[in-house]
Amino acid sequence: MGLSALEWILLPEDEQEKRGSELSPEECRKLRMEYSELYLTEEQKIT
């Protein structure tokens, strides 16, 4: 099973680049449409 959009958002930036291919087309759509305004810093992702 691949990553969900929210799981991907919480990954560190370097891990996002490595694992971006694990997102399904539906999860990619969610990133573009539903989560496009969500910006987390690396510090926020860790806590």
N, C-alpha and C positions, 0 to 999 in steps of 0.2 A: 504494500500500500504506500502511496506517495504522501508527500507533505500536504497539509492543509495550508491555506493562505495565511492564517493566523500563526501557525507554527513557523512558517517561513519568515514572517515579519519579525518574530522574536529571535531569530538566529543572528549571530554577529555578521557583519557585512561580508567578510571573507568567506564564511560558510554559506551565505546566501548565493554568492557567485558559484560556488562549487556544486550546490544542490538545487539550483534553479530548474534543472531538467526534470526533477522529481515532481514538479507541479503539473497537475492535470490541466487541460484546457479550461475546465470549469473554475478551477482555483485561480488560474491566471486571469480569468474574467473578473473574479471577485477582487483581485488585487487592483485591477484597472478601474472598476466601477464602484465597489463598496469601500475599499480601504485606501483609495488614492490620497485622501486627505490625512491619513494617519502617519505621523512622523515621530519615531522614537529615536532617542540618542542611544549610543552604545551603552551608556550607564543605565538608562531606563530598561534596556533589554535584560540586563543582568539581575536587576532587583525585582 
